[in-house]
Amino acid sequence: MTYDNANGIHELADKYGFDTHPIAMKNTHHTKMTELLIGRNLDWVR
């Protein structure tokens, strides 16, 4: 799943044992941003 790359989301993911990894994305206005990929094991994305 993905979510905003914010400190509060990192804290929740850590609290419940999820792995996180930032990924590049563009919003509807083509602004470059990062989104946070969240999962149990993200070794495949690194």
C-alpha atoms as an extended CHARMM CRD file, in Angstrom:
* protein
*
        46  EXT
         1         1  MET       CA              0.0000000000        0.0000000000        0.0000000000  PROA      1               0.0000000000
         2         2  THR       CA              1.1450000000        3.5750000000       -0.4090000000  PROA      2               0.0000000000
         3         3  TYR       CA              0.5980000000        6.7230000000        1.6090000000  PROA      3               0.0000000000
         4         4  ASP       CA              1.9610000000       10.2340000000        2.1130000000  PROA      4               0.0000000000
         5         5  ASN       CA              5.6340000000       10.2590000000        3.0550000000  PROA      5               0.0000000000
         6         6  ALA       CA              5.0830000000       11.8680000000        6.4700000000  PROA      6               0.0000000000
         7         7  ASN       CA              6.7330000000       11.2990000000        9.8610000000  PROA      7               0.0000000000
         8         8  GLY       CA              3.4780000000       10.1880000000       11.4870000000  PROA      8               0.0000000000
         9         9  ILE       CA              3.0250000000        7.4480000000        8.9000000000  PROA      9               0.0000000000
        10        10  HSD       CA              6.6160000000        6.2550000000        9.4340000000  PROA      10              0.0000000000
        11        11  GLU       CA              5.9540000000        6.0860000000       13.1780000000  PROA      11              0.0000000000
        12        12  LEU       CA              2.7460000000        4.0570000000       12.7360000000  PROA      12              0.0000000000
        13        13  ALA       CA              4.4280000000        1.6620000000       10.3170000000  PROA      13              0.0000000000
        14        14  ASP       CA              7.3450000000        1.1340000000       12.7350000000  PROA      14              0.0000000000
        15        15  LYS       CA              4.9680000000        0.6620000000       15.6700000000  PROA      15              0.0000000000
        16        16  TYR       CA              3.1230000000       -2.1640000000       13.8850000000  PROA      16              0.0000000000
        17        17  GLY       CA              6.1660000000       -3.8250000000       12.3370000000  PROA      17              0.0000000000
        18        18  PHE       CA              5.8050000000       -2.6910000000        8.7250000000  PROA      18              0.0000000000
        19        19  ASP       CA              8.6920000000       -1.9250000000        6.3780000000  PROA      19              0.0000000000
        20        20  THR       CA              8.6760000000        1.4000000000        4.4830000000  PROA      20              0.0000000000
        21        21  HSD       CA             10.3740000000        2.6910000000        1.3400000000  PROA      21              0.0000000000
        22        22  PRO       CA              9.9350000000        6.0790000000       -0.3940000000  PROA      22              0.0000000000
        23        23  ILE       CA              9.0290000000        5.9700000000       -4.1030000000  PROA      23              0.0000000000
        24        24  ALA       CA              8.9050000000        8.7570000000       -6.6820000000  PROA      24              0.0000000000
        25        25  MET       CA              5.5310000000        9.8490000000       -8.0530000000  PROA      25              0.0000000000
        26        26  LYS       CA              3.8650000000       12.7820000000       -9.7910000000  PROA      26              0.0000000000
        27        27  ASN       CA              0.5570000000       14.3110000000       -8.7590000000  PROA      27              0.0000000000
        28        28  THR       CA             -2.1780000000       15.4840000000      -11.1320000000  PROA      28              0.0000000000
        29        29  HSD       CA             -0.3090000000       18.7790000000      -11.6060000000  PROA      29              0.0000000000
        30        30  HSD       CA              2.8700000000       16.8600000000      -12.5860000000  PROA      30              0.0000000000
        31        31  THR       CA              4.6870000000       17.9670000000       -9.4460000000  PROA      31              0.0000000000
        32        32  LYS       CA              7.4080000000       15.4850000000       -8.4420000000  PROA      32              0.0000000000
        33        33  MET       CA              6.8060000000       14.0850000000       -4.9400000000  PROA      33              0.0000000000
        34        34  THR       CA              7.5550000000       10.9880000000       -2.9100000000  PROA      34              0.0000000000
        35        35  GLU       CA              5.0090000000        8.5240000000       -1.6840000000  PROA      35              0.0000000000
        36        36  LEU       CA              5.6220000000        5.9090000000        0.9750000000  PROA      36              0.0000000000
        37        37  LEU       CA              5.4170000000        2.2290000000        0.0750000000  PROA      37              0.0000000000
        38        38  ILE       CA              4.3660000000        0.1670000000        3.1190000000  PROA      38              0.0000000000
        39        39  GLY       CA              4.5050000000       -3.6120000000        3.4690000000  PROA      39              0.0000000000
        40        40  ARG       CA              5.7440000000       -6.5190000000        5.5640000000  PROA      40              0.0000000000
        41        41  ASN       CA              8.8220000000       -7.1670000000        3.3960000000  PROA      41              0.0000000000
        42        42  LEU       CA             10.0120000000       -4.6850000000        0.7690000000  PROA      42              0.0000000000
        43        43  ASP       CA             13.3150000000       -6.3870000000       -0.1160000000  PROA      43              0.0000000000
        44        44  TRP       CA             12.0670000000       -6.7120000000       -3.7150000000  PROA      44              0.0000000000
        45        45  VAL       CA             11.9840000000       -2.9310000000       -4.2080000000  PROA      45              0.0000000000
        46        46  ARG       CA             15.4590000000       -2.1370000000       -2.8880000000  PROA      46              0.0000000000
